[in-house]
Amino acid sequence: MANTKQARKRARQSERRRLHNGSQRSAMRTAAKRVSKTVAARDKDKAAAAFHAAVPQIDRLARKGLIHKNKAARLKSRLNRQIKNTFAAA
């Protein structure tokens, strides 16, 4: 346990940030899953809308340092590829 007043405050701040960051990551994962589910359901319009809603969320987390910028790029690329490959033949 922290011994100084400053260390106790930093522990409180870290815990608040951990909880907030965890909820942000969870929201990003949910947005990505929503895209995958709409692609699996073969709903092109909803898949595109879900993708366009997920991209700013992913970018925001990368900008804030919650995920690496390359992970954000990889995730967006994979989601977009899912959409393109699924609806290319249709």
BELRA-V767822 format. One record per residue. RES is the residue in one letter. PSI is psi as a letter, one per 30 degrees, with the letter a starting at -180 (* if undefined). Layout:
res: {RES RES}
psi: {PSI PSI}
//
This chain:
res: {M A N T K Q A R K R A R Q S E R R R L H N G S Q R S A M R T A A K R V S K T V A A R D K D K A A A A F H A A V P Q I D R L A R K G L I H K N K A A R L K S R L N R Q I K N T F A A A}
psi: {k k e l e e e e e e e e e e e e e e e e e e e e e e e e e e e e e e e e e e e e f h j e e e e e e e e f e e e e e e e e e e e f g e l k e e e e e e e e e e e e e e e e e e g e f *}
//
